[in-house]
Amino acid sequence: MIIGLTGHTKGFGKHVSDYLIKEGHTIVGFSRSNGYNISLHKSRLNIIDDIRSCDVFINNTYCDDGQWHLLKMAYDEYPLKHIISIGADITETDGLRFKSLYDNKTRLKNLSEKLGTEYKSWGFWKDHPVAKAYPYIITNITIEEAIEELLESVHIH
């Protein structure tokens, strides 16, 4: 299977990418390190062009409103494929300490629901700055369990 993935070189996206490659899938990765910056409209257009060959697109990277805009563009230009956006459980907080993250992830969650695309969200791993501010949203699952849940939603194994 060919999977488009933003943020494939760090954090959760890196874990997902490494796992999928090990399982024999092809990753089409989009990160600032290989010239894609989802905060820039031109980069989002390039991503849309490049995901046309993908079976699944995982919209993982957060960059202010870039992730929301990328979902909207992907939905409009890539309607027959599977799109998954990775959210954050900060949407379950008051959002006061991380207002931009809260606002943008809430907007992403609402757009995903409106468009009928998938939205996956877990708590934060304990070393994440948000988890330090909101310890009640620390996840009880491992990164590996989150990856398995993500992959089950698109039947990738």
C-alpha positions as a printed Julia matrix, in Angstrom:
157×3 Matrix{Float64}:
   0.0    0.0    0.0
   1.2    3.55  -0.7
   0.69   5.93   2.22
   1.18   9.68   2.21
   2.27  10.95   5.62
   3.06  14.43   6.87
   5.62  14.73   9.63
   7.3   11.45   8.77
  10.74  12.38  10.15
   9.96  13.17  13.81
   7.67  12.23  16.67
   4.6   10.09  16.12
   4.89  10.35  12.33
   8.42   8.91  12.44
   7.17   5.94  14.46
   4.33   5.39  11.99
   6.66   5.7    9.0
   9.24   3.29  10.42
   6.54   0.75  11.27
   4.89   0.9    7.86
   8.17   0.61   5.99
   9.1   -2.41   8.12
   5.75  -3.96   7.17
   6.51  -3.5    3.46
   4.43  -0.41   2.7
   5.65   2.57   0.69
   5.72   5.93   2.44
   5.45   9.18   0.53
   6.68  11.49   3.27
   6.2   15.22   3.66
   8.27  17.14   6.2
  10.16  20.4    6.36
  13.35  18.35   6.17
  12.48  17.28   2.6
  11.08  20.63   1.44
   7.43  20.55   2.56
   6.09  23.08   5.05
   2.34  22.79   5.56
   2.15  26.37   6.79
   2.88  27.47   3.19
   0.13  27.33   0.58
   2.57  26.32  -2.18
   3.82  23.37  -0.11
   0.24  22.25   0.53
  -0.43  22.37  -3.23
   2.66  20.24  -3.82
   1.5   17.72  -1.21
  -1.91  17.5   -2.88
  -0.24  16.78  -6.22
   1.99  14.14  -4.66
  -0.72  12.26  -2.73
  -2.72  11.48  -5.86
  -0.81   8.19  -6.17
  -1.39   7.26  -2.51
  -4.01   4.85  -1.21
  -4.18   6.6    2.16
  -3.21  10.08   3.33
  -2.35  10.58   7.02
  -2.5   14.29   7.89
  -0.26  14.14  10.95
   1.74  17.38  11.14
   0.57  20.3   13.25
   1.61  23.78  12.16
  -0.9   26.41  13.28
  -3.76  26.35  10.74
  -1.73  24.52   8.07
  -3.08  21.1    9.07
  -6.68  22.33   8.81
  -6.05  23.92   5.4
  -4.32  20.76   4.19
  -7.32  18.62   5.22
  -9.7   20.92   3.35
  -7.53  20.9    0.22
  -7.0   17.13   0.37
 -10.73  16.56   0.74
 -11.53  18.81  -2.21
  -8.83  17.39  -4.5
  -8.53  13.79  -3.28
 -12.15  12.79  -2.57
 -12.12   9.09  -3.45
  -9.28   8.08  -1.15
  -8.89   7.59   2.57
  -7.86  10.63   4.67
  -6.99  10.46   8.37
  -6.15  13.53  10.43
  -4.21  13.17  13.64
  -5.62  15.39  16.34
  -4.85  16.01  19.98
  -6.79  15.51  23.16
  -6.11  19.15  24.0
  -9.58  19.65  22.52
 -10.82  18.12  25.79
  -9.25  20.89  27.92
  -9.95  24.56  28.51
  -7.21  25.34  25.99
  -5.98  28.38  27.88
  -2.3   27.48  28.15
  -1.88  26.35  24.54
  -4.52  28.47  22.83
  -3.22  28.22  19.26
  -2.86  24.43  19.47
  -6.29  24.14  21.08
  -7.98  26.39  18.51
  -6.39  24.7   15.5
  -6.9   21.11  16.69
 -10.53  21.92  17.58
 -11.01  23.4   14.11
  -9.41  20.29  12.56
 -11.64  17.99  14.61
 -14.78  19.91  13.63
 -13.83  19.96   9.94
 -13.07  16.23   9.98
 -16.5   15.55  11.45
 -18.19  17.86   8.94
 -16.43  16.26   5.96
 -16.85  12.72   7.27
 -13.12  12.0    7.25
 -11.37  10.14  10.02
  -9.95  11.93  13.03
  -7.72  10.05  15.45
  -6.71  11.48  18.76
  -5.0   10.17  21.84
  -3.76  11.8   24.98
  -0.23  13.11  25.05
   2.76  11.01  25.96
   4.1   12.02  29.38
   7.14  13.94  28.08
   5.06  16.28  25.87
   4.82  19.92  27.1
   1.02  19.84  26.9
   0.93  16.78  29.17
   2.9   18.68  31.78
   0.29  21.44  31.78
  -2.71  19.1   31.58
  -1.65  15.85  33.28
  -5.17  14.42  33.04
  -4.8   14.0   29.27
  -1.67  11.86  29.43
  -2.4    8.81  27.35
  -2.54   5.35  28.85
  -1.55   3.68  25.6
   1.86   3.25  24.06
   2.92   4.71  20.74
   2.82   1.18  19.34
  -0.8    0.75  20.47
  -1.73   4.09  18.91
  -0.11   3.01  15.64
  -2.03  -0.27  15.71
  -5.3    1.62  16.26
  -4.46   3.97  13.41
  -3.63   1.11  11.07
  -6.77  -0.83  11.95
  -8.86   2.12  10.84
  -7.49   1.8    7.31
  -7.04  -1.96   7.36
  -3.26  -1.76   6.95
  -1.43  -4.82   8.21
